[in-house]
Amino acid sequence: MSFASHSTESIHLKEIRTKPLADGEISMTDFLTDEDNRRDRANSFICRSTFRHAPASQELQIFARIRPRVFIYDQDTIEEKYYNSIDSIPIIKDNECLWIDVIGMHDTLLLSSISRRFKIHPLVILDVETNEQRTKLDVFEDALFLVIKLIYPDQVTQKIHIEQICFYLKENILITFQEKSNAI
């Protein structure tokens, strides 16, 4: 494995192993320290990225594409659908209401497309992405934004969980953002 550095030479790294090193092999930390010493610069191996990864389940959750659940309803009917993109959600009629339920807040492309389509201020989207917001209500000229905490016990361990839920209400459109799928 080789990586190009800022200089014209290449840095060749040995394969990273979890078993003990054999005689004559050097660890990644030793290699980076030697590389820093050879180039007459301060040892900076602490600042370099590590090769550790999040557990596979977390990585899958991070890269999983979110498909928001969309409800279009009026006094007599309700329609529930999943759309692949926010742009494919139809424009609603005057007597209809639209509810978009977004489960998971890690898909920044989805959040930015929601922001563009419904003209949501970027600071509201930043509040949605920031999972440790305090409970608050923001009143805009044409919309309301509410952040609350949902407190519930785990059904198996009975530990208390706290989850953030955001509500954005504008005319006849409600958009909810939550971390996990829970019955609100």
Secondary structure, DSSP 8 states (H G I E B T S, - for coil): -EEE-SSSSEEE-----SS---TT---HHHHHHHHHHHTT----TTTS--S----HHHHHHHHS----EEEEE-SS-EEEEE-SSGGGS----TT-EEEEEEE-S--HHHHHHHHHHHT--HHHHHHHH-TT--SEEEE-SSEEEEEEEEEEE-TTT--EEEEEEEEEEETTEEEEEESS----
